[in-house]
Amino acid sequence: MVARNLPITLLFLFSSLFAMAVGLEMKNSTNYPIVVSTWPFLEAVRAAWRAVDSGLSAVDAVVEGCSACEDLRCDGTVGPGGSPDENGETTIDALVMDGMTMEVGAVAAMRYVKDGIRAARLLMQHTKHTLLVGEKASAFAISMGLPGPIDLSSPESKEKWTKWREDSCQPNFWKNVVPADSCGPYQPTDNTGLTNGACSKASIFGSIEYRSSLFGLRSHDTISMAVIDKVGHIAVGTSTNGATFKIPGRVGDGPIAGSSAYADDEVGACGATGDGDIMMRFLPCYQVVESMRLGMEPKLAAKDAISRIARKFPDFVGAVIAIDKKGAHAGACHGWTFQYSVRSSDMDDVEVFTVLP
């Protein structure tokens, strides 16, 4: 009855104001474009932001951001010239995932090519595969136009490796073995600590060792980046040169979809860093995204994924970032204090968030 007595002009005015209010609420309920990355890798986030803010896709922005980190050798653990393996060689692991198509491109233990994230993107663009490894990944990347073969070592990585050798190759990732000398080669032991039926004069490497002594802020890091572009599409990317003094051929969680990173336009994304050998057994980023799919907010989803690992491995170190499809973000960690970086349209520059274990 009230509506019938109102003049048509007032009804139109009320309708217009209601539509404006609903539109404002919908606009304020989203926060993208946005870039979120593990660690205070500020220049990498700025590079991704410049790309996505100019209208490039989420995938393009992730590639630009991770590539900048590779060029800058972020923390000495991303890109060439960083963490050497037991032989003193640096290799690259990288991944890119498109949350709209669910396509993934990844390379692992790639030698002689410095551009990990671009190699992963080329694999996603030009093949029907998901993962290439080792020298075959290198050959593919070079055939697609990336520079190589080149030596991925640096004076810093060579010096680090030399000092490690001088310190009897400790710490390392072996267990339940007997070294022929302080730096191997290694032979397995039986349950009594014997090898080849005789007592060894060499010390036996046991299996009990705190993993925090192997993984720290300067021994292993991954850039794991998530981007939501201007139209709401989501992509993630990772790049790392892996664990310092790893056994040659080791692949961590960096190129494993669902572990180091995961994205789905319908839900959101996740990135991870830390002890990849442990974390990849739990696929924490897949867990985060699926928890958000079921209605969990990013903070709770991140904490839940980390707690699942900590219950089984209380001495592991690691962290995840979670971002939902509207741009809400959070982090969770265990075993260290973690920081992640964010840039969005309501920020003047990159902001760093600190997460306590």
N, C-alpha and C positions, 0 to 999 in steps of 0.2 A: 504494500500500500504506500509506503514511504517513497519507494522508487518511482511509482506512478505519478506522484505529485511533484517530483523534482523536475525542473526545466531540463530540456535535452542538453543545453550547453553545460549545466552542472554535471550531468551524468558523464558527458564526454570528458570534462575536466578531471573528475574523480577516476575515470578509467585510465586516463593518460598518466596521472600521478601514480596509480597502482602499478602500471606497466613499468614506469621509470624506477619505482622502488624495487620491484622484482628484478629488473635488469641490473640495478646497482648491487643487489645482494648476490646475484649470480657472478658478476664481475669480481666482486671482492672475495668470493669463495675460492677463487683460483689464484695461483701465484706462479705464472710462467709467462715468458720463458725463464728458465732457471738452470743454473749449473751447480752441481754438488760434487765434491771430490774428496777423497781421503787425503789427510795431511794438509799442512799449509803450503801447498804447491800453488802459490798465488799467480805466478805468470802463466801457468798452464790453465788455470781457471779463467784468467783474463783473456787468453787466446780463444778459449771455447766460447766465452761470452761475446767477444767481438764477432765471432762467426754466427752465433745464433741470433744475436741482436740485429744483425744485418739482414736476417731473413733466411739464412741457410738452414738446412734440415738438422735434426738432432744428431743423426749419424755423422754428417759433415762436421758439426761442432765438436763431437766427441773425438773424432780423428784429429782435428786441429789442436784440441787441448792436450791430448795424450802425446801427440807428436812434439809439441812444444816442450813437454816434460822430458821426452827422450833427448831432444837437442840440448837441453839445459843440464842433462844428467842429474835429475832431481835427487837430492840426498845421496848421490852415488849409487843408487839402487835401481834406477830406471835408465834405460838406454845403454849405449856403448860405454866402455871404459869403467864399468862398475864392478859388481861382485864377481870375482874370479871363482872358478871351480877348483877342484883338487889339482888339476893340471895347469892352472893359471889362466884358463880361457874364459872369456865372457860370452854367454849366449843369451838369446832373447826369447821371452814368452809374451804373447799379446793376444788380445781378443776384442772383437767388436760385435755387438748384438743389436739388431733392429727390433724394437718392441712392437712395431706395427705388423711386420711380416714374420717375426720370430726367426728370421735368418741369423746365422752366426758364421763368422769367419775367425779362425784362430791359427796361430803358429806357435810351435813349442820347440825348445832347445835349438832355435835357429842360429846357425853360425854364419859369419861373414857378411851379414846384412844388418844395418843399424836401425832401419825403419820398421819396427815391429808392428805398430798399429796400422801403418799403411799397407804392409804385407797382408795383415789380417783383413783389411777392407778389400783389397784386390781379390783375395780368395773368396770373399762373400759375393763380390760383384761378378766374377768371371768363371766361377766353378760351381758345381752342385755339391761340393764337399764342405765339411765343417772345420776340419783340423788337418794341418800338415805339420810334419816334424823334421828336425835335424837338417841335414844337408839337402834333402829333397825340398824342404820348405825354402831353403836359401836359393836353390836353383829356380824354383817357381818365381820367387820374388824378383830375382835378377832378370828372368825372362820377361817379366811384366814391366820392366823399365826402372826398377829401383836400383840405386847404386850399389856395386859390389863386384867381386868379393873384396872385402876390406878387413883389416885386423881390428877387432872390437876391443882390444886391450888398450890401456892407457898407462902412462907412467905411474899414476896413483894405484891402479889395480895391480901392476907388476910389483910395486913396492909392498903393497899389502900382502901379496902372495909370498914374496921372499921372506918377510918377517914371520909369516905363519909357518913356513917351512923351517925356519931357524928355531921356532918354538915347538919343535917336534910335532908339527901338524895338528895342534890342538887349539880349540875344540874341533871335532869333526862329527860326521853323521853315522859312523860305524857303531855296531854293537855286537857283542858275543863273537868277537874275532880275536885272533892273535896276529900282530904285525910282525913281518920278518925283520923290520927295523922300525924306527920311530914313525916313519911315514909310509909303511906298507912295503910291498903288497901284503894283503890280509888273507888269512885262512880262517874258515869257520871252526868253532870249538864245539865239542859235544857237551852234554849236561854236566860233566865232571870238570870241565875246564881243560880237557886234554885235546890235543890235535895230533892226528896220525898215530894215535896209540901211545904217545909219549908226552912227558911233561915238557912244556915249553919254558924256556928261560925268559922269553919276552913277556911283558905284562899283558894281561887279558883285558880287553875293552868290554866292560859290562853293559847291561842294558839300562841301568838306573842312572839317569842324568837329568837334571832339570833342563827342560826345553828352553826356558828363558835364557840360559847361557848360550844357546845356539841362535835364538831369534831375538833381535833387539832393534832399536831405532836406526842403527847403522849397519846391521848385518843382513837385513831383509826388509824391503818395503815394496809395495805395489801402488802405483797410481790406479785407482779405480774411480771412474767418473761416470756420472749420470747426467743427462741433459733432457729437458723437456723443451721443445721448440715452440714457436709462436702459435702453431695450430694444435698443440697438445700431443704431438707424437713424442715418444720416449726412446732413447737409445743409451747404451752403456758401452764403456770401453775400458780395457786394462792394459798395462804394460809393465814389465819388470825384467830385470836380469837375474832374478831368483836369489836363492839363499847363498850367502858367502861360503865358499869352500865346500859346496855341494859335491856329491859324488857325480862324476861326469855322466850325462844322460838323464839326470833327475829332472822331472817336470813337476812343478808345483801347481797351485790352484789357479794361477794367473790365466791360462788359456782354457779353463774348464767352465763352461756355461753352467750357471746355477751355483757355482762355488765362489769364484772371485767376483762375479757380477751376473745380474739377470734383469730383464726388462719385459714388461707386458703393458701395452698401451691401455688395456682395460683396467689395470690395477696400479702400477707404479714400477719402481726399480729399487735395486740394492747394489751396493759395492762392498767389497771386503778387503782386508789386509791383515797380515800376520803370519802365523805358522801354517803355511799352506798344506804341508803334509798331513796335519791333523784336520784342518778346517775342510779340506776337500772330501773327507770321509762323511761329512754331514750335510753338504750342499747348503750352506747357511743362507745364501742369497735366494735360492729357490724357496727355502723355508720362509724367509721374510716376505717375499711376494705372495706366497700362498696364504700366509697368515693375514696379510692385509686384504687379500681377496675375501677372506671369511669375516672381515669387519674389524680386525685389529688395527688400531692406530699405529703409525710408524714407530713411535717410541717403544710401545709394548712388543711389537713384532721384532724389533731389533734386539731387545733384551731377551726375549724368548729364544731366539736363534742362538745367541751367545750362551745362554744358560744351559741349553741342551748339550753343547760341547763341553762346558766347564764341569758338568756333572760326571762326565766320563774321563776327562783329562783336566784335572784341577790346576795343573801347572802350565797349561798352554797360554800363549799370548796371542791376542787377535782382536779385531774390531769389525763392525759393519756399520754402514750408513743405510738408512731407509728413506725413501721418498715416495709419497703417494701421487696419484695422477693429477691431483690439484696443486702439488708443489709443497705440501707440508713435509718437513724433513726432521730426522732425529738420528742419533747414533748410540751405540752401545759397545762396551769393550770389556776385556778381561786380561789381567796380568800387566797392564800398563795404562798410562794416561794417554788418551787418544784425542787427536784434533782433526776436524774436517773443515773444508772451506766451501762457502756458498756465495754465489752472485746472482741477484735477481733484479728486476726492474725497479724495485723500491729501495735499492741500495746504491750508494754512490761509488762503492768499490767492493772488492771481495771482503767478506767477513769470515773470521775464523771462530769456530765453536769448539769448546773444550768439553770432553766427556771423561768423567772419572770412573775407574773400575768399580 
